[in-house]
Amino acid sequence: LVVFQESKVSRALIDKDAIYSAEGGGAITNSNLVIGTIQPYAGEYGISKNPESFAVYGYQKYFSDKNNNAILRLSADGITEISGYGMIDFFRDTLISIDNNNAEGYVIGGYDVHNSQYVVSMQRNPVLQPDSTNFSTLSFDESVKGWVSFFTYQPEQIFSLRNVFYTAKDGGLFKHYVSRTPAGNNIPRGSFYGVSNQSSISF
């Protein structure tokens, strides 16, 4: 069991417990406890108040810690601050800016199984600030250990299902990486939620 709190991430065994010797070795034993001893991961990171940023694929779990201006990955080697891969200033400034006028912003995350990337969208609160266009959506690729793309869409939900990547917006479901509508009409590249946008490449 992995436990995410505002300022801590911990793990615990289910129906078992760990007994540690004086030498530091551990042994797992059966227990009548439902949840065994809770052991925190190294680092003073948590999920703040943004559980919507959580995404999981395989052994890797992604989430944000807005209180520490960080995007994180939890894997077998513990917690890694992936926002530090060349983007530490960007995430620091962006995560601070999405909270405004007592309106807490959102950090919406999901895993794009089509491209094997973690996608995160940092947005000001659209309910309390309905005219807000202040958002940043971008993706992290494990194969290059870096942030590879910015996107022009502002999703409300992000998820994958059976190797297809979806986002939700205004109560509608949007399927990504398709070139034609069910009626056979072409969908231009860079078109999200019926709005076309220019694309560019930066080196």
TORMIDO-482392 format. One record per residue: residue in three letters; x, y, z of N, C-alpha, C in turn. Coordinates in steps of 0.1 Angstrom, whole numbers, padded with zeros to 4 digits, always signed. Layout:
BEGIN
AlaXYZXYZXYZ...
This chain:
BEGIN
Leu+0008-0012+0000+0000+0000+0000+0009+0012+0000Val+0006+0021-0009+0014+0034-0010+0004+0045-0005Val+0009+0053+0004+0000+0063+0011+0006+0077+0007Phe-0003+0085+0000+0001+0099-0004-0006+0109+0006Gln+0003+0117+0012-0002+0127+0021+0003+0141+0015Glu-0002+0152+0021+0002+0165+0016+0017+0167+0016Ser+0024+0162+0026+0038+0165+0027+0046+0152+0029Lys+0041+0140+0026+0048+0128+0028+0042+0117+0019Val+0051+0108+0015+0047+0096+0008+0053+0084+0015Ser+0044+0074+0018+0048+0063+0026+0043+0050+0020Arg+0048+0039+0025+0044+0026+0021+0042+0017+0033Ala+0033+0007+0031+0030-0003+0042+0027-0016+0036Leu+0029-0027+0043+0026-0040+0039+0011-0043+0043Ile+0004-0051+0035-0010-0055+0038-0010-0069+0044Asp-0016-0070+0056-0017-0083+0063-0004-0089+0066Lys+0007-0081+0066+0020-0085+0070+0027-0074+0077Asp+0038-0077+0083+0046-0066+0089+0061-0070+0087Ala+0069-0060+0089+0084-0062+0087+0090-0061+0101Ile+0099-0070+0104+0106-0070+0116+0121-0068+0113Tyr+0127-0058+0119+0141-0054+0116+0150-0059+0127Ser+0162-0064+0123+0172-0069+0132+0181-0057+0136Ala+0190-0059+0146+0199-0049+0150+0209-0045+0139Glu+0211-0055+0130+0221-0052+0119+0214-0044+0108Gly+0201-0042+0109+0194-0035+0098+0187-0043+0088Gly+0189-0056+0089+0182-0065+0080+0167-0066+0083Gly+0159-0070+0073+0144-0071+0076+0139-0084+0072Ala+0128-0088+0079+0121-0101+0076+0106-0098+0076Ile+0099-0104+0067+0085-0102+0066+0078-0113+0074Thr+0068-0109+0082+0061-0119+0090+0046-0117+0089Asn+0038-0127+0091+0024-0126+0091+0019-0118+0103Ser+0008-0110+0101+0004-0102+0112-0011-0101+0112Asn-0017-0099+0123-0032-0098+0124-0036-0083+0121Leu-0026-0074+0118-0030-0061+0114-0034-0060+0100Val-0043-0052+0096-0047-0050+0082-0036-0043+0075Ile-0031-0032+0081-0020-0024+0075-0008-0025+0085Gly+0004-0029+0079+0016-0031+0087+0022-0017+0090Thr+0034-0017+0095+0041-0005+0099+0043+0004+0087Ile+0039+0017+0088+0041+0026+0077+0055+0031+0077Gln+0061+0031+0065+0075+0035+0063+0075+0046+0053Pro+0080+0058+0057+0080+0069+0047+0092+0067+0037Tyr+0089+0072+0025+0100+0073+0015+0109+0084+0018Ala+0122+0084+0014+0131+0094+0017+0127+0107+0009Gly+0129+0118+0015+0125+0131+0009+0113+0137+0016Glu+0112+0150+0016+0101+0157+0022+0091+0161+0011Tyr+0086+0151+0004+0077+0154-0007+0063+0147-0004Gly+0053+0154-0009+0039+0148-0008+0032+0152-0021Ile+0019+0150-0020+0010+0153-0032+0003+0166-0030Ser+0006+0174-0020+0000+0186-0016-0015+0184-0016Lys-0023+0193-0023-0038+0191-0024-0042+0189-0038Asn-0034+0181-0046-0036+0179-0060-0036+0164-0063Pro-0045+0156-0057-0045+0142-0061-0048+0140-0076Glu-0054+0150-0083-0057+0148-0097-0045+0148-0105Ser-0033+0150-0099-0020+0150-0107-0015+0135-0108Phe-0021+0126-0100-0015+0113-0099-0018+0105-0112Ala-0008+0097-0116-0009+0088-0127+0001+0077-0125Val-0003+0065-0130+0005+0053-0128+0006+0045-0141Tyr+0018+0040-0143+0021+0031-0154+0032+0021-0150Gly+0028+0008-0149+0038-0002-0145+0042+0001-0130Tyr+0055+0002-0128+0060+0004-0114+0062+0019-0112Gln+0059+0028-0121+0062+0042-0120+0049+0049-0117Lys+0050+0058-0107+0038+0066-0103+0043+0081-0103Tyr+0035+0089-0110+0038+0103-0112+0028+0111-0104Phe+0033+0123-0099+0024+0132-0091+0031+0145-0089Ser+0024+0155-0085+0030+0168-0083+0030+0171-0068Asp+0039+0180-0064+0039+0186-0051+0040+0201-0052Lys+0028+0207-0053+0028+0221-0056+0034+0229-0044Asn+0033+0224-0032+0040+0231-0021+0055+0232-0022Asn+0061+0223-0029+0075+0223-0032+0079+0226-0046Asn+0069+0230-0054+0071+0234-0068+0078+0223-0076Ala+0073+0211-0075+0080+0199-0081+0070+0190-0087Ile+0074+0183-0098+0067+0172-0104+0076+0160-0101Leu+0070+0149-0096+0078+0138-0091+0074+0124-0097Arg+0084+0115-0096+0081+0101-0100+0085+0092-0089Leu+0076+0083-0085+0079+0073-0075+0081+0060-0082Ser+0093+0054-0081+0096+0041-0087+0104+0033-0077Ala+0110+0022-0082+0118+0013-0074+0129+0019-0067Asp+0135+0030-0073+0146+0037-0066+0142+0049-0058Gly+0129+0049-0054+0124+0060-0046+0118+0072-0053Ile+0118+0083-0047+0112+0095-0053+0122+0103-0061Thr+0119+0107-0073+0128+0115-0081+0121+0127-0086Glu+0127+0139-0085+0121+0151-0089+0124+0153-0104Ile+0114+0149-0112+0116+0149-0127+0115+0163-0132Ser+0109+0172-0125+0108+0186-0129+0122+0193-0129Gly+0132+0186-0123+0145+0191-0123+0153+0188-0135Tyr+0147+0180-0144+0154+0177-0157+0153+0189-0167Gly+0161+0199-0164+0161+0211-0173+0149+0220-0172Met+0140+0218-0163+0128+0226-0163+0125+0231-0149Ile+0134+0232-0140+0131+0235-0126+0126+0249-0124Asp+0131+0259-0132+0127+0273-0131+0112+0274-0137Phe+0110+0267-0148+0096+0267-0154+0086+0262-0144Phe+0088+0251-0138+0078+0245-0129+0077+0253-0116Arg+0087+0259-0111+0087+0267-0100+0078+0279-0102Asp+0080+0286-0114+0072+0298-0117+0057+0294-0120Thr+0055+0283-0127+0042+0280-0132+0033+0275-0120Leu+0039+0266-0112+0031+0261-0101+0027+0272-0091Ile+0036+0282-0089+0032+0293-0081+0021+0302-0087Ser+0021+0304-0100+0012+0313-0107-0002+0308-0108Ile-0004+0295-0107-0018+0290-0109-0027+0292-0097Asp-0022+0296-0085-0030+0300-0074-0031+0315-0074Asn-0044+0320-0075-0046+0334-0076-0059+0338-0069Asn-0059+0349-0062-0071+0354-0056-0079+0344-0048Asn-0072+0337-0039-0077+0326-0030-0084+0315-0038Ala-0080+0314-0051-0085+0303-0059-0073+0293-0062Glu-0074+0281-0056-0063+0271-0058-0065+0265-0072Gly-0053+0265-0079-0053+0259-0093-0053+0244-0093Tyr-0053+0238-0104-0053+0224-0106-0040+0219-0113Val-0036+0207-0109-0025+0201-0116-0030+0187-0120Ile-0034+0187-0133-0041+0175-0138-0031+0166-0145Gly-0030+0154-0141-0020+0145-0147-0026+0132-0153Gly-0019+0126-0162-0024+0113-0167-0013+0107-0176Tyr-0014+0094-0178-0003+0087-0186-0008+0085-0200Asp+0000+0089-0210-0003+0087-0224+0004+0074-0228Val-0004+0064-0229+0002+0051-0232+0005+0050-0247His-0001+0058-0255+0002+0058-0269+0017+0062-0272Asn+0021+0073-0265+0035+0078-0266+0044+0075-0255Ser+0039+0067-0245+0047+0064-0233+0052+0076-0226Gln+0043+0086-0223+0047+0098-0217+0037+0102-0206Tyr+0042+0109-0195+0034+0114-0185+0030+0128-0189Val+0017+0131-0190+0012+0144-0194+0006+0151-0182Val+0010+0164-0180+0006+0172-0169+0001+0185-0174Ser-0010+0190-0168-0016+0203-0172-0018+0211-0159Met-0011+0222-0158-0012+0231-0147-0021+0243-0150Gln-0032+0245-0143-0043+0254-0147-0048+0262-0135Arg-0051+0274-0138-0059+0282-0128-0073+0277-0127Asn-0079+0279-0115-0092+0274-0112-0103+0279-0122Pro-0108+0271-0131-0117+0276-0142-0131+0279-0136Val-0135+0274-0124-0148+0277-0118-0148+0291-0112Leu-0137+0294-0104-0136+0307-0098-0131+0317-0107Gln-0124+0313-0118-0118+0322-0128-0122+0317-0142Pro-0135+0318-0146-0139+0312-0158-0133+0317-0171Asp-0127+0330-0170-0121+0335-0182-0106+0333-0183Ser-0101+0324-0174-0087+0322-0173-0082+0313-0185Thr-0072+0318-0191-0065+0310-0202-0051+0307-0197Asn-0048+0309-0185-0034+0307-0180-0033+0292-0176Phe-0027+0285-0185-0024+0271-0183-0012+0266-0191Ser-0006+0255-0187+0005+0249-0194+0003+0234-0194Thr+0003+0228-0205+0002+0213-0207+0014+0208-0214Leu+0021+0199-0208+0033+0194-0214+0036+0179-0210Ser+0045+0173-0216+0047+0158-0214+0062+0155-0211Phe+0063+0144-0203+0076+0139-0199+0078+0125-0205Asp+0090+0123-0211+0093+0111-0217+0105+0104-0210Glu+0102+0092-0205+0113+0084-0197+0125+0081-0206Ser+0122+0078-0219+0133+0073-0227+0144+0084-0229Val+0141+0097-0228+0151+0107-0229+0153+0115-0216Lys+0145+0111-0206+0146+0117-0193+0144+0132-0194Gly+0134+0136-0201+0132+0151-0203+0118+0154-0207Trp+0115+0167-0207+0101+0172-0211+0102+0175-0226Val+0094+0169-0234+0096+0169-0248+0086+0177-0256Ser+0074+0180-0251+0064+0187-0258+0055+0196-0250Phe+0052+0208-0255+0041+0216-0249+0029+0214-0258Phe+0017+0214-0252+0004+0212-0259-0005+0224-0257Thr-0014+0226-0267-0023+0238-0267-0036+0235-0261Tyr-0038+0222-0256-0051+0219-0251-0051+0220-0235Gln-0063+0223-0230-0065+0224-0215-0075+0214-0211Pro-0071+0202-0207-0080+0191-0204-0086+0192-0189Glu-0097+0186-0187-0103+0184-0174-0099+0171-0168Gln-0097+0161-0176-0093+0148-0172-0083+0142-0183Ile-0074+0134-0178-0064+0128-0187-0063+0113-0184Phe-0064+0104-0194-0063+0090-0191-0061+0082-0204Ser-0057+0069-0202-0055+0060-0213-0064+0048-0211Leu-0068+0042-0222-0076+0030-0221-0073+0021-0233Arg-0068+0009-0231-0066+0000-0242-0057+0006-0253Asn-0046+0012-0249-0036+0018-0258-0041+0030-0266Val-0052+0036-0261-0057+0048-0267-0057+0059-0256Phe-0052+0071-0260-0051+0083-0251-0063+0092-0253Tyr-0069+0095-0241-0081+0104-0241-0079+0115-0232Thr-0086+0126-0235-0088+0137-0225-0103+0141-0225Ala-0107+0147-0214-0121+0152-0213-0121+0167-0212Lys-0131+0173-0218-0133+0187-0218-0147+0191-0219Asp-0153+0199-0210-0167+0204-0211-0177+0192-0212Gly-0174+0182-0205-0183+0170-0205-0182+0161-0218Gly-0173+0165-0227-0171+0156-0238-0158+0149-0238Leu-0157+0138-0245-0145+0129-0246-0138+0131-0259Phe-0124+0133-0258-0116+0136-0270-0106+0125-0271Lys-0106+0119-0283-0096+0108-0286-0084+0114-0294His-0072+0112-0289-0061+0118-0295-0054+0109-0305Tyr-0046+0115-0314-0038+0107-0324-0047+0100-0334Val-0058+0106-0338-0066+0101-0349-0066+0112-0360Ser-0067+0107-0372-0066+0117-0384-0080+0119-0390Arg-0090+0110-0386-0103+0111-0393-0114+0110-0382Thr-0125+0117-0384-0137+0116-0376-0144+0103-0379Pro-0153+0098-0371-0161+0086-0374-0168+0087-0388Ala-0172+0100-0392-0178+0102-0404-0169+0102-0416Gly-0156+0101-0414-0146+0100-0424-0140+0114-0428Asn-0143+0124-0420-0137+0137-0423-0123+0138-0417Asn-0114+0145-0424-0101+0147-0419-0100+0156-0407Ile-0091+0153-0398-0089+0161-0386-0075+0167-0388Pro-0074+0180-0389-0060+0186-0390-0052+0184-0378Arg-0039+0183-0380-0029+0182-0369-0030+0195-0361Gly-0028+0193-0348-0029+0205-0339-0043+0209-0336Ser-0053+0201-0339-0067+0204-0336-0071+0197-0323Phe-0075+0205-0313-0080+0199-0301-0093+0205-0297Tyr-0103+0197-0294-0117+0202-0290-0123+0211-0300Gly-0120+0208-0313-0126+0216-0324-0119+0229-0327Val-0107+0232-0320-0100+0244-0323-0086+0240-0329Ser-0083+0246-0340-0070+0244-0346-0059+0253-0341Asn-0047+0248-0340-0036+0256-0334-0024+0254-0343Gln-0015+0264-0343-0002+0263-0350+0007+0254-0342Ser+0016+0247-0350+0026+0239-0343+0040+0244-0347Ser+0049+0242-0338+0063+0246-0341+0073+0237-0334Ile+0085+0237-0338+0096+0230-0332+0107+0239-0327Ser+0111+0237-0315+0122+0246-0310+0134+0237-0306Phe+0146+0241-0310+0158+0234-0306+0165+0241-0294
